[in-house]
Amino acid sequence: MNDARMAASVTQLRFTQKGTKSSLRARNDVLVLQCVAAGEGRFSRTDVIRETGLPTATVSEIVGDLIERKLVREAGREAQPVGKPRVLLDLDDAHHRFIGVQVANERITASRFTLNGHMEQTETVSRPLDAPALTAVSDMVRRMGAPTPGRITGVGVAVPGIVGDDGVIREAVNYGWHMVSMGHELSELCDGLPVHVVNDANAVALSEVAICSDRDKTVAVLWIGTGIGAGIVLDGRLYHGGNFRSGEIGHIDIGASLRCRCGLIGCLETVAVQPVILGDASEQTVAGYLAGGDGQEARALGERVTRAAREVARLLSTLAGTLDVTEFILGGPMAGDPLGPPLMREINDLLALRVMSGFEQLVLRASTLGTHSLVFGAAANAIRQELGVVITMPAGADEAGDNAA
């Protein structure tokens, strides 16, 4: 990344304290680790020097430290026409393991990943609807940690609701959770392992960043399930907001006359959540609608899909104009629902009509990792918290493709 792009991606309006030697070193450590990960085994120390702009001695010292910490390894030598062979660097995926956990409506899914995103093990259990299920999660973490050849370095947990950096779920309206100290309590149950909690839409956004080498990626994930939220990454940075409420789009007023479960009237969730879109439609009605049927129930379902698409498209065009986002991703239960594809088609048809001259067309697509996006994103968040960066994990996309097949 050249100096101009680096400056653009880390612009800070005010500084509250001076940079220290240790803070600069930590930032350079992250820069080198990120560069090695993006190189996917093709970069040498010389390539890292060229890509980062850091002095030779600094890169040599940092690489040596990362090798000692078993985060980076020497991956072999590549012969050169002249001079010594190049010593290639790659992530060391033999020692550190990260566990990603998804706490969903009726189940918990946990997966164990290597540092480069390879999924080694996954497990799903049912859970009660009225509790955060801390004991069930800690039991799964213990089972996954027991047979691993490396060490569990961190645990990431994706949950619905407003989540602070301290691992406290401030509020999850649809689940009845308020000020649940999930991170701290889970860490205690997991023998002190670092546990990092992240909002589910943010987890999907992080999964998209983690399989992409674009360090300045800007993307917004639209999460539709029993609630609606958004995960927003601006210039490669996950945006939380001052009170961690960024992305709480489900309760934006769309002018409807319906009362929301939050107590307000006119929220987006009154027309565009998965249960409302489905309504009382049976499997036969859904199949008839998808087949182009024109019965009364199929038409009613189609009207609900169209109504949801209209309001979602309006919201996305607003986000695009406000944040300059052109890439939108559908995540959550709706992404895997049979009604997901027709909903996306209608949204994209409407977005195509709202492109200003000279502007890029807005597109909503399904998440790259599908059903694995949440556990992968939760693990990516744990890596981000423990190592200071969302590193590129190319194996994740391959794993998702293999499992989807």
C-alpha positions, 0 to 999 in steps of 0.5 A: 500500500502506498503512503497516500492510500495508507494515510487515507485509510487511517485518517484521524481527526484528533489525537488524544495522546502522543505515539510511543515507541511501543505503540509504533512497534505494535502497529508495525507488527500488525502491518508485517503480519497482515502483509505476510498473510496477504502474500499467501506464502509467496512473499519473502522478507524483501517483498514485505519491506517493499510492500510496507515501506519499513526499514530492512532492520525493522522487518527482519526484527519483526519477522524474527519475533513473529516466527518465535511467537509461532505466528509466521513460519519460513515456508521454503526457498525459491531459486533465483536467476542470480544470488541466493534463493528467496526465503518465503514466509507464510502464516504458521497454522500449526500452533494457534487455534481460534474457535468461532461460535454462533448463538442463534435462535434455537441452536449454537454452532461452534467451529475451530479454525487454524490461523489461515482459516481452515475449519478443523471441526464444527459442532451444533447443539440445540439451546433454550430460547430464553437464555444466552446459554453460557454453559452450553457454549463453554462445554463446546469450547472445552470439547473443541479445545481438548483434541487440538494439536495447537493451543486455543488462543482466543474464542469469538462469539457472534450474538444478536443485539448491541454489543460493547467492546467489553463483551457485554450485550447491552440489549437484544430486544428480540431475545429479552437480553439486557446487560449480559456480561457474556465475554467475562462470564464465558472466559471464567467458564473457559478457564480464562481463555480470552472470549470476544463477543461481536454482533452477528451482522458485524461478524458476517461483515468481518468474514467478508473482510477476512477472505479478501486481501483488499485492506481498504474494503468498504462493505455493508452487511444486511442481516435479516432474521427475526430482527434486522441489523447491519454490519458496516466496514468503512475503509477496512475498519469495522464501524461501531458508533459511539454507543455500539449502536451502529447498524441498528437499522431495524428500528428506523421509521419507514412511515408504516402504521404498525407497532414494533416489538420495541414499542415504537410505531413504523419500524422497518422490522414491522414489514421486512423481518423473516417471520413477517415476510413469510406470514402464515404461508405454508410450504405449499404456498411458498412453493407455489409462489416460487413456481409463479403461482397466481393463487390468492395466498401466493399473491399475498406472499408476493405482496409481502415480499414486494413490500419488504423489498421496497423498504429495504431498497430505500434504506440501502440507497440511503446508506449508499448516499450517506456512507458511499457504500456500493457493495451490500451483502445479505446475511442472516436466516433470510439469506438461506431462506427459499424467499431470499433469492426473490427478495434479493431480485426485487431489491436489486431491480429497485436499486437499479432504478435509483442510480444517479448519473455517473455513480456505480450501480448498487448491488445486494448479494448473498454472503460469500461463506453462506452458513459458515459466515457467522462462525468464521466472522466470530473467529476473525473477530477473536483474531482481530482482538488478540493479534490487532488485525483481521488477517487474510484467511484464504482457506476459509473461502475454500472450506465454504466452497467444499462444504457447500458442494 
